[in-house]
């Protein structure tokens, strides 16, 4: 009887080990791909989003130049980063506009780094659109037929520090 139990335990361990190896392999493969998709967000229209549907934003100054987002800013606005070997994929009409930054491997759109917003608790929301904080204005990336470098006129204005009032 003891041999049957030992055999079953060994078979279970072997199966679990194989399943974990496949899972780790799948995770490593997924880390080498970055996908940007287009999703429709009520009140914002068609915008760029991560694969999970969360809206992507840029942070720019009054002249449209990128503003650096680190520390507390990056906690509220997590950068969309990928592995060093990742290839960014997206809709055909936007492929030329997508890329990554140098050493941080942050996904970019027209060379502007992309971020999500901690205040968007679910996909297909754009609570951060038009917020002014961390030295610039946050805007969704419009993805209509004539995608513009930044979103249209800000819809909300909040304080210039912290989480923009959220």
C-alpha positions in Angstrom: 0.0 0.0 0.0 2.9 2.4 0.8 4.3 2.0 -2.8 0.9 3.2 -4.3 0.8 6.2 -2.1 4.5 7.1 -2.8 3.9 6.7 -6.5 0.8 8.9 -6.4 2.7 11.6 -4.5 5.6 11.5 -7.0 3.2 11.7 -9.9 1.5 14.7 -8.4 4.8 16.4 -7.7 5.9 15.8 -11.3 2.7 17.1 -12.7 2.9 20.2 -10.5 6.5 20.8 -11.5 5.6 20.6 -15.2 2.6 22.9 -14.8 4.8 25.5 -13.0 7.5 25.2 -15.7 4.9 25.9 -18.4 3.4 28.8 -16.4 6.8 30.4 -15.9 7.7 29.9 -19.6 4.4 31.5 -20.6 5.0 34.5 -18.3 8.5 35.0 -19.7 7.1 35.0 -23.3 4.4 37.5 -22.4 7.0 39.8 -20.9 8.7 40.2 -24.3 5.6 41.5 -26.0 3.9 44.8 -25.4 0.5 45.5 -26.8 -1.2 48.8 -27.1 -4.8 48.6 -28.2 -7.6 51.1 -29.0 -10.6 51.2 -26.7 -13.6 53.4 -26.6 -13.9 55.3 -23.3 -17.2 57.2 -22.5 -16.5 60.9 -22.6 -13.1 60.5 -24.2 -13.7 58.6 -27.4 -11.3 56.1 -28.9 -8.0 56.1 -26.9 -4.9 54.0 -26.5 -5.0 51.4 -23.7 -3.0 48.6 -22.2 -4.0 45.1 -23.0 -6.2 45.0 -19.8 -8.2 48.0 -21.2 -6.8 50.6 -18.8 -6.4 54.0 -20.5 -2.9 55.3 -21.4 -1.9 58.9 -20.8 0.9 61.4 -21.6 2.3 64.1 -19.3 3.3 67.3 -21.1 4.1 70.9 -20.3 2.4 73.9 -22.0 4.6 73.5 -25.1 3.7 69.8 -25.5 7.1 68.5 -24.3 7.3 65.5 -22.1 7.5 66.1 -18.3 9.4 63.5 -16.3 7.3 61.4 -13.9 9.2 59.7 -11.0 8.8 59.0 -7.3 5.3 59.9 -6.0 4.3 60.8 -9.6 5.1 57.2 -10.8 3.1 55.8 -7.9 0.0 57.7 -8.9 0.7 57.3 -12.6 2.4 53.9 -13.2 4.6 53.9 -16.3 3.8 51.3 -19.0 7.1 49.5 -19.1 8.2 46.3 -20.9 11.2 44.0 -21.0 14.4 45.1 -22.8 13.6 42.7 -25.7 9.9 43.5 -26.1 8.4 44.5 -29.4 5.6 47.0 -29.1 2.5 45.9 -31.1 -0.6 47.9 -31.9 -3.1 48.8 -34.6 -1.5 49.0 -38.0 -2.2 52.8 -38.4 -0.5 53.6 -35.1 2.6 51.3 -35.4 4.9 54.0 -36.6 4.0 56.1 -33.6 4.7 53.4 -31.0 8.1 52.7 -29.4 10.0 52.5 -26.2 12.4 54.7 -24.3 16.1 53.8 -23.8 17.1 52.3 -20.5 13.7 52.2 -18.7 11.9 50.5 -21.6 8.8 52.6 -21.2 6.3 52.4 -24.0 6.0 55.6 -25.9 3.6 57.2 -28.4 5.2 59.8 -30.7 8.2 59.7 -28.3 6.0 60.7 -25.3 6.2 58.2 -22.4 2.9 56.4 -21.6 1.3 56.0 -18.2 -1.8 54.5 -16.6 -3.6 56.3 -13.8 -4.2 54.8 -10.3 -7.5 56.7 -10.2 -8.8 54.6 -13.1 -10.1 51.7 -10.9 -11.5 49.8 -13.9 -10.9 49.6 -17.7 -12.5 52.0 -20.1 -12.3 55.0 -17.7 -10.4 58.2 -18.1 -10.6 59.9 -14.7 -7.1 61.4 -15.2 -7.8 63.2 -18.5 -7.0 66.9 -18.2 -5.6 66.8 -14.7 -2.8 69.2 -14.0 -0.3 67.8 -11.6 3.4 66.9 -11.3 4.4 69.8 -13.5 2.2 69.2 -16.5 -1.2 68.2 -17.9 -2.3 64.6 -18.2 -4.1 63.7 -21.4 -5.4 60.5 -22.9 -3.9 59.6 -26.3 -6.7 59.9 -28.9 -6.7 57.1 -31.4 -9.3 58.2 -33.9 -8.6 58.2 -37.6 -6.7 61.5 -37.2 -4.9 60.8 -33.9 -3.5 64.0 -32.4 -0.4 64.3 -30.3 -2.4 65.2 -27.2 -6.0 65.1 -26.2 -8.4 68.0 -26.8 -9.0 70.7 -24.2 -8.7 69.5 -20.7 -11.9 68.5 -19.0 -10.8 68.9 -15.4 -8.3 71.1 -13.6 -7.0 70.2 -10.2 -4.1 71.1 -8.0 -0.5 71.0 -9.2 0.8 68.4 -6.8 -0.1 65.0 -5.3 -2.7 62.8 -6.9 -4.5 65.7 -8.6 -7.2 65.6 -6.0 -7.9 61.9 -6.2 
